[in-house]
Amino acid sequence: MNKKCKILFGVLLLVAIAALRLPLLQVEAESSSASDFQMKGDTLVNYTGTASAVSIPVSVKHIGKEAFSGHTELKKIEIPGYVESIDYNAFSGCSSLENVVIPDTVTKIGNGAFSGCSSLKSVTIGKKLDTLGNGVFVNCTALSEIKLSKNNTEFAYDSGVIYSKDKTVVYAMIPGYAQETYKMPSTVKEIKNNAFWGCMNLKKVEIGSNVKKIPDYAFANCQNLEKILFPYSVTAIGIKAFSDCINLGGIEIPVSVSSIHETAFDGCPKLVITAEEGSYAAEYEAKRDKSQVAQSEYQEVTKTSDERGQDGADSSDNSDTGTTLGQSTIVGGNAVVFIDNSRSKVLSGNVQTEDEQSSAASSEVMGDGQTSGGYSKYTIVNGKKIAAQAYYGNTALTEYEMPGTIEEIGDFSFARTGLTYVTIPEGVTTIGYGAFYHADNLASVSIPDTVTTIEPSAFDKTKWMEDCLVNRRDPFTVVGDGILIAYGGVGDKVEVPEGVKQIGAEVFKGHTEITAVTLPDTCTIVGEDAFAGCSNLTVISGGDNLKEIKDRAFSGCPISTIKIPASVEKIGLKAYDITDTIKEDGSEVAVFLGKSIPGVSYEKTATRLINEEDRDSVLKGVNVAIVNDSVTPEAVRGTALDYDGGFRGLVCSVEKAAEDGTQGRLRIKFIVMRQEDVNDNTIPSEVTVYGKRYKISNPREAVEYVSGSKAEVSGQGTVSVEVNSATLSGTPAATAQLSGINANYVLNISDNAGAGSTISAAYKKAVSGGKIVSLQVYDLALYDAETLIPISKTGKQQMTVTIPKPMGVAQDALQVACLDEDGQLEKVDFRLVTINGATCVQFSAQRFTVYGFFN
């Protein structure tokens, strides 16, 4: 085009704008050129521009699938009155898009068209729309209402819900629906897929009396939903219908229901289903895997096939062609390819040379840090650790030779693989949580005596473990450095063999036949949930050399008198939870045999956000502690008897021992409670110790009351933010939001310049030839405000954090990343937002670790 033509074109354009009185939006959109719109006939196939305000050309009749998907910079869009359809995921993930006016000419909006437009506040829909896909506004969290043309003949909009005109079909509830309850009209016969997905304010829903099916993803990710009422008209519950409803508690499913998909209630840790005996729902509840490892797997490991489910569209074919290097999976919401950089043999079954492997590794670098995907990760880290989830789900992996340098096997690293045998080499010390979980064909396992730690569920659901659990001839399976990992006995009295150093996690869990246990002198550790749910266990003897009793070790055990040996140094959370046990009044007593009180410990399970109920008192339900006379109120700070740790009750010493039928006497040393909370119902006047009665000799009013040192936390389900940084402006203030929580949390953000070299080194490994020019590094630490226990990860819940843009880092080509549990770099999704005139970074945090902001 010559200069004269260019001038003429510009004049004509200005005239057209003036004549049509087009809004400022179109003038701002002039930064988009014709070349930014890739067309196929009259269909816009792809937009490649970067403008924040865009006007779609009048030649466009159809906005194609994913045409604007992922354009986080897009704030305003002008859809001309020539467009007839908006296809699948057309604007999906346009997280800065604020307003949309859909003209009267549009007749069809496809599945997930505006899904993930988290800033979308206003939507206007024209009169000719007659087809509305599934999940059109999924995850549009700011959208609280829409405007629907009164002349539209197909749809009705009423108080935040889009219905068919006759109200027989529910298409969607607006994600910003403000009410906590919703009663579905009795006229409704059908609910569309994804209709209520992510409606965060919903707490109670009553399904209409004519609805027959709860469809796929209907209420998925309603994280505050607590109650759902089903009518007898319902016969089926579909795929992931209530997945990630993390607060869904007790529900009653009627006998009319004859079909429930196995994934219908995935990610519902509090769920308890009540149903008529013999009904389909009762059988479903009996078979449903309610184990903690199943919940953890669901929260931490996301299968690729799940990722597109929320938009209601068919998943694309992601089958392995046999040419990929390693196993593809999703970590922290990002797709990554794990690569074994220590071997020339690819362990997924494909053989490649070292040169091919190096080339493939460098090719896995994902974009510019603002698109979907992640950095390259490796199955083996620093030659010493097999990374968490490294080979997860790789059923083609039937054999694996571990390098001799390995010291640690990460969480879920070989879970659901096709391994048939494994020989763990000398030098390995730690086998992580769920490391070989559900490797169903794993029949032979060799564990060296260098292994000192086997985390919970490491071998659950393997053939090897299943065989151990039914081995009546040799019921005690001891591996590694004296770790009892499985018990196959059935007797009511158990004598743990000499030589056992650790009672492994969950070894005796749920053995309700056990009434008495004898621990050997060699035993120093009782693992997580080791005897949990042994509801008839009343007597524990031996164990005089115990050093550590881990989380929930004896939870649910009605031990006659809890005895803590003098050798014990640490006791885990809810190690002795007697709240749901059958014990006589006055027997809620713990005796400490040492001169000092053990400290409090906690395990990895307690640091997962979803395990909120596990972060509780060491001695839950115990209201009397008998201690050495030398113990003072100051001496219990930070111990199992600390008020801040959850203990509430009397701390006594023995004044006179009970003997020969004579009642003994206990003297109150102090009371770990606030005085105003004490009454005859909370504190006993007599107790039973070792089967003998003791009377409290001194009145409660005459003793010292000891309460907490922490400030009382007000409110519920809040996240407060503390910033300790010289590189973050205090204006505007940093904020954090986390949905679906009941407890209060504190997020601490602090400078960590010392970790800059670690982030830089991790970036060079993840990005071939990668170099960081400017960098700011922070520690993000999340704490339970009540217990001060740190939270390591949020699972599928994402915390949205907003901070002022770090000083010294440019907003152009900004990248945000964090270190995972293996020290490998992980991409963090973010967007730039303006708050009170200041540029801020808003990002999603799923783990709490070191974060880098860099160019």
C-alpha positions, 0 to 999 in steps of 0.5 A: 500500500503506497503512502496516498492509499494509507492516508486515504484509508486512515481518513475513511476510517476516521469518518466511519468512526465519527459516523457510527459514533463508536465508543473509545474502545474501538479507537483504543483497539487500533493497536490491533492490525488486520494481520492479528486476525487469522481467518478461514472464510468468515470464521476467526480462527485465531487472534495473535495480537497483544492489545488490551482492547480489541474490536473484531473486524466486521467480516467475522461471522463466527468466532472460532474455538479457542480464538482468543483463549489465554489472552490474559492481556485482553480487557475489552472486546467489541463484538460487532453486530455481524457475528452469529456464533461464538465457539467452544472456549473462544475466550477461555482464560481471558482473565482480564476481560471485564465486560462483554456485550453479545449482540442480537445477531449471535445465535450460538455460544459454545461450551466454555466460551468464557470459562476462566474469565475471572475479571468478567463483571458484566455480560449482556446477551441479545435476543436471538441466542437460541443455543447455550453450551455447557460451562459457558461462564465457569470460573467467572468468579466476579460475575454476579449478574447478566442482562438478558434481552427481554425479547429472547424467546429461548432463555429466562434469567431469574436471580442469578440463574439462566433457565430455559424459557419455560424453566424446565432446564437449568443452564447455569448459575452465575458464579458470583451468585450471592445467596447461600441457599438455592431451592430449584423450581419444581418445573425443572426437569433437566440440569445441564453439565457444569451448571453450578460449577464453582459457585463459591457462595452456595452452602445448601441446595434443594434439587427440584422434585422432577429432576432425574439426573445430576449430570457431569460436573454439575456442582463441581468445585462448589467449595462451600457447599455443605448440604444437598437435598435429593428428591426421589425423582433422582435416579443417577449422579454423573461424572464428578458431579460433586467433585471438589466440594470440600465442605460437603458433609453428611448427605442422604441419597434416596433409594431411587438412585440406581447409578452413581459414577465412581468419580461423582464425589472425588475430592470430598474429604468430609463426605458421609453418605447415608442410604437405605440398607441394600440400596445402590447408594449404600453399596456405593458408600461401602466401596468408596475409598475414604482413605487419606492416601486416596484424598491426597492423591486426588489433591496432589496428582492431577491426571491429564484427562481431567483437565478439560472436563470442567468445560463440558467438552470432549477431551482431545486425544492425548494418547502416547504415540511412543515418541515422548520422553518420560511420562507426562503429567500435571503438577501444580496445575501445570503440564510437565514432562518428566525426564530421566537426565541420569540415564540413556535408557528411557524408563517408559519403554522407549530407547533413545540416545543421550543426544536425543534425550538432551535435545528432547529435554531442552525442547520442553521449555514452555513459552514465556512464563505467561502461557499454559504449561511449565518448565522441564522437570527431571525424574532424578534430582541431583543424582540423589532423589527420584522426584515426586510423581516422577513416573506416576501412572506410567503403566508401561513401566514394568521394570526399573533399575534404580541408580546406586546414588539414590538416597530418597524416593519421592511422594507418589513417584512410582504410584499406579505404574506397571512395576512387577518387582523393585529392588531398592539399592543400599544407600536409600534412606527414605521412601516417600508418601504413597511412593508405590501406591496402587502399583497393582502388579508389584509383587516383589520388593527388596528393601535394604537396612539403610532405609530408616523412613517409610512414609504412610501408604508407600506400598498400599494397594500393591500385590506385595502388601496385599500378600503381607496383610493376609500372611497368618504364618508370619504376620509381622513384615519387618523391613529396612532398619527394623520397620514393621510395615505390615501385620497379618494377624487376627488375634486379640493380643499382640506382642510385637517382636523384639528387634522392631525399632519402628511401628510403621504407619497404619500397621494395626489401623482398624484392627478392632479385634485387638484388646492388648499390645506389648511393645518391645524394648527395641521400639523407639517410634510408633508411626502415624495412625499405627493403632488408629481405630483399634476401638477395643484396645485398652492395654498397652505395655512395654515401650519403655524406650519410646522416643516418638509417638506420631500423629494419630498413633492411638487415635480412637483407642479407649486405653484405660490409662494413657501412659507416657514413658519418661523416654518420650521426647515428642508426641504428634497431633491427635496421638491420643484422641479419645473423644469418640471412644467408650470410656467411663467418666473420670478415666480421661487421664494421661500419666507422664512418667518423666520429669519433663513434658514431651514436645509436640511434633507433626507429620507431612499429612498435617501440613496439607491444607485439606487435612484441617481436622488433623491439626488438633490437640495431642491429647484430645479429650484428655482432661487430667494430666498427672505429672512429676511434682517439679513441673511448673506452668512455664515448663509446659509451654510448647509441650503436649500440655500447652494451652496453645497446643490445645490441651484443656484440663487439670495438671496434677501430681500424686499426693497419696497413691491409692492402695489396698482399696484405699482411694488416692489423692491428687493435688492440682498444680495448675489448670490449663484453661481460662478461669471463666471456662471452668465448671463442674461439667468441664473438670472432674472431682474424681478420676480413675488411674490404672483402675484405681480411684483418686480424689482431687484434694484441693479446690480449683479456686485456689490454684493458678490458671494458665492460658495461651500466649497467642492472640485470639483469632477473630472471624472465620475462614480468613487469610491475613497477610504479613509482609516483611520485605524491603522490595515490596511497596506497602501500597497497595497492601498485599492480599490473599484469598482462599475459598472453602476454608473454615479455619483462619490462616496467616500468609507471611511474605518475606525477602529471601535474597540468599535463595536467588542463586538457587532460583537461577540455578534451577532456571538454567536446568529447566530452560536450556541456555536460560539466563535471569537478568533481574530477580527478586526472591521471597519466602511464602509461608502459610500458617494455621492461625490457631495451631501455627502449623505451617501449610505446605500445599493447598492441593486443588484449592488455589490461593490467589495472592496479590502483591505490588510489583516487586522493585527492580523487576520489569513488568514486560516479559515478567516470569513467576516461578517457585521451587517444588519439594524437590527443588525444581522450578515450577511455573506459576500462573499470574497476571498484572493488575492495576490497583489504585493506580499501582501495578500489582502481580496477582498469582496463584499459589498452591505450594508455600516455598521460595518464589522468584519474580524475574526477567 
